[in-house]
Amino acid sequence: MLVFMLLLLLYVPVYATESTCVSGTVSGYPGTTIELYYFTDEISYKQEVLTTTSIDSAGVFEFVFTLDKVRKCFVDLGAFRGILFIEPSKTYHLQPMPYQPKTDAQLLNMYFTPQEVLVGLQNQPPDDINQRILQFELAIDEVWNNAMYTDLSKRYLSAVIDSLEMVFPSKNDFFSIYKQSTYALLANLQVELAPNWSIQDYFISMPVHYHNPAYCEAFTVLFEGYFNLLESQPNAKAFFQAYHNADIVSLREQFALLTHWNNPQLEELVILYNLWGNFSLKPKDRTTIINLLEQISHTSLYPENKKLAQEVLYRLKKAHVGSKPNVNELRTIEGKTITFSDFAGKYVYIVFASSLINETYADIIYLDKLRKKYAENLEVVFIFAQETEAKTIAYTKEIGADLIFCNWNSDAQLIDAFGVQNIPSYYLLDREGFFSHSPALSPSQGFERKLDAMLEVEKAAEGSSTMNKPFF
């Protein structure tokens, strides 16, 4: 369930205008511009900027934009993420919010997700969606607490859901879907009937809502590993035959025959989601999965499913062995622009580093010597992340190594292109610029031994007519 903290913010009366307005102040904010974000969907959590505005030295900002539907939006508060459910053509004025910088450990942990803080509203109209969601979540928390000491029968859960519906009537479509999705999660507590009761009675009747966090939470809970449930069904043979044949048309048809949901958009989304999950669980099926996802991305009748399939494909393919980095160029701390093609004919060892950790100093000293030893075959590129360029320059100047040093310059796409999850991270490109090892061994794990072995294989291949290049 969604867990919210409450900030005391001020909400001014709402006026019917074409534009939506959100204004307020953030104390201690480190930049001169501030962005209002949203997720393209609450399944992939692909982050997009809704609008950007300036923020003055006192932390005052104002967003003015158009909105076509209710969105869960958020602003970056450092270690926190201030969220607000924003409705079209409404005006919100917020009291000062504090910016709390991330700790060093949080900066270097690419898995770190800021804690979501639902902004509290004061003097809001009774139909405000933020207040309704907050009250509903508090009631749901009580239900979850009581569930620990209760016989979770179908009768009991149905009564709880009916009671909640009486307390929280609504004509707001977004809030209605939010409630219904949460009821699906409650129904799923009935273990003997899960997930079928929840799916049939509470979920499949709803249209797909990619931007509703409660809907997407219920979706992921109910359909995670759904293909595994189908494997036990005797009439699922044709479905899995279509899967192994990478035939998306037949796969859709067979899935519809198995489920009888009469909701083709949801059915395709469940297929897509399970293909994504199986990519890591079933390595032998990866070629088939990529093929099926590509077919969805080209043939789906639903634009949202197409976009999600494209995003999933991008994530699965990035930094894969045999692919090239999706990076056009880098700028060194000396201001020189470089590309990985500049090093054609050499292996390129890429290190994502930080001056905040001890490993970086040891890596620089060691790799400076290693690069000189293998000067004809190896180039080393350090990319310092989660710190300013000035800090990187001062740090590397003190060490004095003859290596290529770059700074990420707050370019999140650079981190994303390599799929960096932690600092430090290591990658190796082959002589043609393709990922050879992703991730690669670190110096302390024996990278030099691995490089030696690769060069020996190349040397042996040069003297053999039956072997043109090393294969890993």
C-alpha positions as CSV (number, residue, x, y, z in Angstrom):
1,M,0.0,0.0,0.0
2,L,1.0,3.6,-0.5
3,V,2.5,5.1,2.6
4,F,2.5,8.9,2.8
5,M,4.0,11.4,5.2
6,L,2.3,14.7,5.7
7,L,3.7,18.2,5.1
8,L,1.8,21.3,6.1
9,L,1.3,23.2,2.9
10,L,-1.2,25.9,2.1
11,Y,-3.9,25.4,-0.6
12,V,-5.7,28.4,-2.0
13,P,-9.2,28.5,-3.4
14,V,-9.5,26.8,-6.8
15,Y,-10.7,28.8,-9.8
16,A,-11.8,27.4,-13.2
17,T,-9.0,28.4,-15.6
18,E,-7.5,26.8,-18.6
19,S,-4.1,26.7,-17.0
20,T,-3.0,24.8,-14.0
21,C,-0.9,26.7,-11.4
22,V,1.4,25.4,-8.6
23,S,3.4,27.9,-6.7
24,G,5.4,28.0,-3.4
25,T,8.9,28.1,-2.0
26,V,11.6,25.5,-1.2
27,S,14.2,26.6,1.4
28,G,17.8,25.5,0.7
29,Y,17.1,24.5,-2.9
30,P,20.5,24.2,-4.7
31,G,19.6,25.3,-8.2
32,T,18.2,28.2,-10.2
33,T,15.5,26.2,-12.0
34,I,13.0,23.7,-10.6
35,E,11.2,21.0,-12.4
36,L,7.8,19.4,-11.9
37,Y,7.9,15.7,-12.8
38,Y,5.5,12.8,-13.5
39,F,5.8,9.2,-14.5
40,T,4.7,8.2,-18.0
41,D,3.3,5.2,-16.3
42,E,3.4,3.7,-12.8
43,I,4.7,0.4,-14.1
44,S,8.1,1.3,-15.7
45,Y,8.3,4.5,-13.6
46,K,9.9,6.4,-16.6
47,Q,10.3,9.9,-15.3
48,E,9.4,12.9,-17.5
49,V,9.5,16.6,-16.9
50,L,6.0,18.2,-17.1
51,T,7.3,21.7,-16.8
52,T,10.3,23.8,-15.7
53,T,10.5,27.2,-14.1
54,S,13.0,29.5,-12.5
55,I,13.4,29.6,-8.7
56,D,14.8,32.7,-7.1
57,S,17.4,33.1,-4.3
58,A,14.6,33.0,-1.8
59,G,13.3,29.7,-3.2
60,V,10.1,31.1,-4.7
61,F,8.8,29.4,-7.8
62,E,5.6,29.1,-9.9
63,F,4.6,26.5,-12.4
64,V,1.9,27.4,-15.0
65,F,1.0,24.7,-17.4
66,T,-1.9,22.8,-19.1
67,L,-3.0,19.4,-18.0
68,D,-5.4,17.0,-19.7
69,K,-6.0,14.6,-16.9
70,V,-5.3,14.0,-13.2
71,R,-1.6,13.4,-12.7
72,K,0.5,12.4,-9.7
73,C,3.3,15.0,-10.0
74,F,6.3,15.6,-7.8
75,V,9.2,18.0,-7.1
76,D,12.7,17.0,-6.1
77,L,13.4,17.7,-2.5
78,G,16.7,15.8,-2.3
79,A,16.2,12.8,0.0
80,F,12.4,13.3,-0.4
81,R,10.0,13.6,-3.2
82,G,7.1,16.0,-2.7
83,I,4.1,14.6,-4.5
84,L,0.7,16.2,-5.3
85,F,-2.2,14.8,-7.2
86,I,-2.9,17.7,-9.6
87,E,-6.3,18.2,-11.3
88,P,-6.6,20.2,-14.6
89,S,-7.4,23.9,-14.4
90,K,-6.8,24.2,-10.6
91,T,-4.5,26.5,-8.7
92,Y,-2.3,25.4,-5.8
93,H,-0.3,27.7,-3.6
94,L,2.2,25.9,-1.3
95,Q,3.8,27.0,2.0
96,P,7.6,26.7,2.2
97,M,9.0,23.2,1.8
98,P,12.5,22.2,3.0
99,Y,15.1,20.7,0.7
100,Q,17.1,17.9,2.4
101,P,20.3,17.0,0.5
102,K,21.0,13.3,0.0
103,T,23.7,11.8,2.1
104,D,26.9,10.5,0.4
105,A,25.7,7.0,0.7
106,Q,22.4,7.9,-1.0
107,L,24.2,9.7,-3.8
108,L,26.3,6.7,-4.7
109,N,23.5,4.2,-4.5
110,M,21.7,4.2,-7.8
111,Y,18.9,2.0,-6.3
112,F,18.1,4.8,-3.8
113,T,14.6,6.2,-4.3
114,P,13.6,9.4,-2.5
115,Q,10.8,8.9,0.1
116,E,7.5,10.1,-1.2
117,V,5.8,12.9,0.8
118,L,2.2,13.6,0.0
119,V,1.8,17.4,0.5
120,G,-0.7,18.2,3.1
121,L,-3.4,20.7,2.2
122,Q,-5.0,23.4,4.3
123,N,-8.4,25.1,3.7
124,Q,-9.0,22.8,0.8
125,P,-12.5,22.3,-0.6
126,P,-14.2,19.1,0.6
127,D,-13.9,17.4,-2.8
128,D,-10.1,17.9,-3.1
129,I,-8.6,14.6,-4.4
130,N,-5.4,14.9,-2.2
131,Q,-7.4,15.0,1.0
132,R,-9.7,12.2,-0.1
133,I,-6.8,10.0,-0.9
134,L,-5.1,10.8,2.4
135,Q,-8.2,10.0,4.4
136,F,-8.7,6.8,2.4
137,E,-5.1,5.6,2.9
138,L,-5.5,6.2,6.7
139,A,-8.6,4.0,6.7
140,I,-6.8,1.4,4.7
141,D,-3.9,1.4,7.1
142,E,-6.3,0.5,9.9
143,V,-7.7,-2.4,7.8
144,W,-4.2,-3.7,7.2
145,N,-3.4,-3.5,10.9
146,N,-6.6,-5.4,11.8
147,A,-5.9,-8.0,9.1
148,M,-3.1,-9.4,11.3
149,Y,-5.6,-10.6,13.9
150,T,-8.6,-11.5,11.7
151,D,-9.9,-14.5,9.8
152,L,-9.6,-13.1,6.2
153,S,-12.6,-14.9,4.8
154,K,-14.3,-13.8,1.6
155,R,-17.3,-12.7,3.6
156,Y,-15.2,-10.6,6.0
157,L,-13.2,-8.9,3.2
158,S,-16.4,-8.2,1.2
159,A,-17.9,-6.5,4.2
160,V,-14.8,-4.4,4.8
161,I,-14.9,-3.3,1.1
162,D,-18.6,-2.5,1.3
163,S,-18.0,-0.5,4.4
164,L,-15.2,1.5,2.9
165,E,-17.3,2.3,-0.2
166,M,-20.0,3.7,2.0
167,V,-17.6,5.9,3.9
168,F,-15.8,7.1,0.7
169,P,-18.4,7.7,-2.0
170,S,-17.0,9.6,-5.0
171,K,-17.9,10.9,-8.5
172,N,-14.2,11.6,-9.2
173,D,-13.1,9.0,-11.8
174,F,-9.5,9.0,-10.7
175,F,-10.4,8.5,-7.0
176,S,-13.0,5.8,-7.9
177,I,-10.3,3.8,-9.8
178,Y,-7.9,4.4,-6.9
179,K,-10.4,2.9,-4.5
180,Q,-11.4,0.0,-6.8
181,S,-7.8,-1.0,-7.3
182,T,-7.2,-1.0,-3.5
183,Y,-10.2,-3.2,-3.1
184,A,-8.6,-5.6,-5.5
185,L,-5.5,-5.7,-3.2
186,L,-7.7,-6.4,-0.2
187,A,-9.6,-9.2,-1.9
188,N,-6.2,-10.7,-2.8
189,L,-5.7,-11.3,0.9
190,Q,-8.1,-14.3,0.7
191,V,-5.3,-16.8,-0.1
192,E,-7.5,-19.7,-1.2
193,L,-9.1,-17.5,-3.9
194,A,-6.1,-15.4,-4.8
195,P,-5.6,-14.0,-7.3
196,N,-8.7,-15.1,-9.3
197,W,-11.4,-13.6,-7.0
198,S,-9.6,-10.3,-7.0
199,I,-9.0,-10.2,-10.7
200,Q,-12.5,-11.3,-11.7
201,D,-14.6,-9.3,-9.3
202,Y,-12.5,-6.1,-8.8
203,F,-10.0,-5.6,-11.5
204,I,-10.8,-6.7,-15.1
205,S,-13.9,-4.5,-15.3
206,M,-11.8,-1.4,-15.1
207,P,-10.1,0.2,-18.1
208,V,-6.3,0.3,-17.9
209,H,-5.1,3.3,-15.9
210,Y,-1.4,3.8,-16.5
211,H,-1.1,6.9,-14.4
212,N,-3.1,5.8,-11.3
213,P,-0.6,4.5,-8.7
214,A,-3.1,2.4,-6.9
215,Y,-4.2,0.7,-10.2
216,C,-0.6,0.0,-11.2
217,E,0.3,-1.3,-7.7
218,A,-2.6,-3.7,-7.8
219,F,-1.6,-4.7,-11.4
220,T,1.9,-5.6,-10.4
221,V,0.8,-7.6,-7.4
222,L,-1.9,-9.5,-9.2
223,F,0.0,-10.3,-12.4
224,E,3.6,-10.7,-11.3
225,G,4.6,-14.2,-12.5
226,Y,1.2,-14.8,-14.1
227,F,2.6,-17.0,-16.8
228,N,3.6,-19.5,-14.0
229,L,0.0,-19.9,-13.0
230,L,-0.9,-20.7,-16.6
231,E,1.7,-23.5,-16.8
232,S,-0.4,-25.6,-14.4
233,Q,-3.4,-25.3,-16.7
234,P,-3.9,-28.3,-19.0
235,N,-5.4,-26.2,-21.8
236,A,-2.4,-23.8,-21.9
237,K,-0.3,-25.9,-24.3
238,A,-1.3,-23.7,-27.4
239,F,-0.4,-20.6,-25.4
240,F,3.1,-21.7,-24.6
241,Q,3.6,-23.0,-28.1
242,A,2.8,-19.5,-29.4
243,Y,5.3,-18.1,-26.8
244,H,8.1,-20.4,-28.0
245,N,7.3,-19.7,-31.6
246,A,7.5,-15.9,-30.8
247,D,4.1,-15.5,-32.5
248,I,2.5,-12.5,-30.8
249,V,-0.8,-12.7,-32.8
250,S,-1.4,-16.3,-31.6
251,L,-0.1,-15.5,-28.1
252,R,-2.8,-12.7,-27.7
253,E,-5.5,-15.0,-29.1
254,Q,-4.6,-17.9,-26.8
255,F,-4.3,-15.7,-23.7
256,A,-7.8,-14.3,-24.4
257,L,-9.2,-17.9,-24.7
258,L,-7.5,-18.9,-21.4
259,T,-8.6,-15.9,-19.3
260,H,-12.0,-14.8,-20.7
261,W,-11.4,-11.3,-19.4
262,N,-12.8,-9.5,-22.5
263,N,-10.3,-6.7,-21.9
264,P,-7.7,-6.9,-24.7
265,Q,-5.7,-3.9,-23.6
266,L,-5.2,-5.4,-20.1
267,E,-4.5,-8.8,-21.6
268,E,-1.7,-7.4,-23.8
269,L,-0.3,-5.5,-20.9
270,V,-0.2,-8.6,-18.7
271,I,1.7,-10.4,-21.6
272,L,4.1,-7.5,-21.9
273,Y,4.7,-7.3,-18.1
274,N,5.4,-11.1,-17.9
275,L,7.7,-11.0,-20.9
276,W,9.7,-8.3,-19.1
277,G,9.9,-10.3,-15.9
278,N,10.9,-13.5,-17.7
279,F,13.9,-11.8,-19.4
280,S,15.9,-12.1,-16.2
281,L,14.3,-15.3,-14.9
282,K,14.7,-17.3,-18.1
283,P,17.9,-16.4,-19.9
284,K,17.4,-19.1,-22.5
285,D,14.2,-17.4,-23.7
286,R,15.7,-13.9,-24.1
287,T,15.8,-13.9,-27.9
288,T,12.2,-15.0,-28.0
289,I,11.2,-12.4,-25.4
290,I,12.9,-9.6,-27.3
291,N,11.2,-10.7,-30.5
292,L,7.8,-10.7,-28.9
293,L,8.3,-7.3,-27.3
294,E,9.4,-5.8,-30.6
295,Q,6.2,-7.1,-32.2
296,I,4.1,-5.5,-29.4
297,S,6.0,-2.2,-29.9
298,H,5.1,-2.3,-33.6
299,T,1.7,-3.9,-33.8
300,S,-0.1,-3.0,-30.6
301,L,-3.4,-1.1,-31.0
302,Y,-2.9,0.7,-27.7
303,P,-0.4,3.6,-27.8
304,E,0.4,3.2,-24.1
305,N,1.4,-0.4,-24.5
306,K,3.5,0.5,-27.5
307,K,5.4,3.1,-25.5
308,L,5.8,0.8,-22.6
309,A,7.2,-2.0,-24.8
310,Q,9.6,0.5,-26.4
311,E,10.8,1.6,-22.9
312,V,11.2,-2.0,-21.8
313,L,13.2,-2.9,-24.9
314,Y,15.4,0.1,-24.4
315,R,16.2,-1.0,-20.8
316,L,16.8,-4.6,-21.7
317,K,19.1,-3.7,-24.6
318,K,21.2,-1.0,-23.0
319,A,24.7,-1.8,-22.0
320,H,24.2,-5.4,-23.3
321,V,27.2,-7.3,-24.5
322,G,27.4,-6.9,-28.2
323,S,25.7,-3.4,-28.2
324,K,27.4,0.0,-28.3
325,P,27.0,2.7,-25.5
326,N,24.1,5.0,-26.3
327,V,26.4,8.0,-25.7
328,N,27.3,10.4,-28.5
329,E,30.2,12.2,-26.8
330,L,31.9,13.0,-23.5
331,R,33.7,16.1,-22.3
332,T,36.9,15.7,-20.3
333,I,37.7,17.9,-17.3
334,E,40.1,19.8,-19.6
335,G,37.2,20.7,-21.8
336,K,38.1,18.4,-24.7
337,T,35.2,16.6,-26.4
338,I,35.8,12.9,-27.0
339,T,33.9,9.9,-28.4
340,F,34.5,6.2,-27.9
341,S,35.2,5.9,-31.6
342,D,38.4,7.9,-30.9
343,F,39.8,4.8,-29.3
344,A,39.0,2.4,-32.2
345,G,41.5,-0.5,-32.2
346,K,41.9,-0.5,-28.4
347,Y,40.0,-1.9,-25.5
348,V,38.4,0.8,-23.4
349,Y,38.0,0.3,-19.7
350,I,35.3,2.6,-18.3
351,V,35.1,3.3,-14.6
352,F,32.2,5.2,-13.0
353,A,33.8,6.7,-9.9
354,S,33.5,9.2,-7.1
355,S,36.0,11.1,-5.0
356,L,33.9,10.2,-2.0
357,I,35.0,6.6,-1.9
358,N,38.4,5.0,-1.2
359,E,38.3,2.6,-4.1
360,T,38.6,5.4,-6.6
361,Y,42.0,6.5,-5.4
362,A,43.3,2.9,-5.5
363,D,41.8,2.4,-8.9
364,I,43.4,5.5,-10.4
365,I,46.9,4.6,-9.1
366,Y,46.6,1.0,-10.3
367,L,45.0,1.7,-13.7
368,D,47.5,4.5,-14.5
369,K,50.2,1.9,-14.3
370,L,48.1,-0.7,-16.2
371,R,47.4,1.7,-19.0
372,K,51.1,2.4,-19.5
373,K,51.8,-1.3,-19.4
374,Y,49.2,-2.0,-22.1
375,A,49.5,1.3,-24.0
376,E,49.0,-0.3,-27.4
377,N,45.9,-2.2,-26.4
378,L,44.1,-0.3,-23.6
379,E,42.6,3.1,-22.9
380,V,41.1,4.0,-19.5
381,V,38.2,6.5,-19.0
382,F,37.1,7.6,-15.6
383,I,33.6,9.2,-15.3
384,F,33.0,10.9,-12.0
385,A,29.3,10.9,-11.0
386,Q,27.2,12.6,-8.3
387,E,29.7,15.4,-7.7
388,T,30.6,18.7,-9.3
389,E,33.2,19.1,-12.0
390,A,35.2,21.4,-9.8
391,K,35.5,18.7,-7.1
392,T,36.6,16.1,-9.7
393,I,39.2,18.5,-11.1
394,A,40.7,19.2,-7.6
395,Y,40.7,15.5,-6.7
396,T,42.3,14.2,-9.9
397,K,44.8,17.1,-10.0
398,E,46.1,16.1,-6.6
399,I,46.7,12.5,-7.7
400,G,48.4,13.5,-11.0
401,A,47.6,10.4,-13.1
402,D,47.8,10.4,-16.9
403,L,44.3,9.1,-17.5
404,I,41.2,10.5,-19.2
405,F,38.9,12.0,-16.5
406,C,35.3,13.1,-17.2
407,N,32.5,14.4,-15.0
408,W,28.9,13.4,-15.5
409,N,27.8,17.1,-15.3
410,S,24.4,16.0,-13.8
411,D,23.6,14.1,-17.0
412,A,21.3,11.3,-15.8
413,Q,21.0,9.9,-19.3
414,L,24.7,9.1,-19.2
415,I,24.3,7.0,-16.1
416,D,21.2,5.4,-17.6
417,A,23.0,4.6,-20.9
418,F,25.3,2.3,-19.0
419,G,22.8,1.0,-16.6
420,V,24.9,2.0,-13.6
421,Q,23.5,0.8,-10.4
422,N,26.3,1.5,-7.9
423,I,29.5,3.5,-7.7
424,P,32.0,2.3,-8.5
425,S,31.0,0.4,-11.7
426,Y,33.2,-1.0,-14.5
427,Y,32.6,-1.7,-18.2
428,L,34.8,-2.9,-21.0
429,L,34.4,-2.0,-24.7
430,D,36.1,-4.2,-27.3
431,R,38.3,-2.8,-30.1
432,E,35.3,-1.9,-32.2
433,G,33.5,-0.1,-29.4
434,F,31.0,-2.8,-28.5
435,F,30.4,-3.9,-24.9
436,S,32.6,-6.8,-24.3
437,H,31.9,-7.2,-20.5
438,S,29.0,-5.3,-18.9
439,P,29.7,-5.1,-16.0
440,A,33.4,-5.9,-16.1
441,L,35.7,-7.1,-13.4
442,S,37.1,-4.4,-11.1
443,P,40.8,-4.1,-10.6
444,S,40.6,-5.9,-7.3
445,Q,38.6,-8.7,-8.9
446,G,41.3,-9.5,-11.4
447,F,40.7,-7.3,-14.4
448,E,44.3,-7.5,-15.5
449,R,44.3,-11.3,-15.5
450,K,41.1,-11.2,-17.7
451,L,42.7,-8.7,-20.1
452,D,45.8,-10.9,-20.3
453,A,43.7,-13.9,-21.2
454,M,41.8,-11.9,-23.9
455,L,45.1,-10.7,-25.5
456,E,46.5,-14.2,-25.4
457,V,43.4,-15.5,-27.2
458,E,43.8,-12.8,-29.8
459,K,47.4,-13.7,-30.2
460,A,46.6,-17.3,-30.7
461,A,43.9,-16.4,-33.2
462,E,46.3,-14.4,-35.4
463,G,48.3,-17.6,-36.0
464,S,45.2,-19.7,-36.8
465,S,43.2,-19.8,-40.0
466,T,40.2,-21.3,-38.2
467,M,39.7,-18.5,-35.7
468,N,39.3,-14.9,-36.6
469,K,38.4,-13.3,-33.3
470,P,38.0,-14.2,-29.7
471,F,34.5,-15.3,-28.6
472,F,33.2,-14.8,-25.0
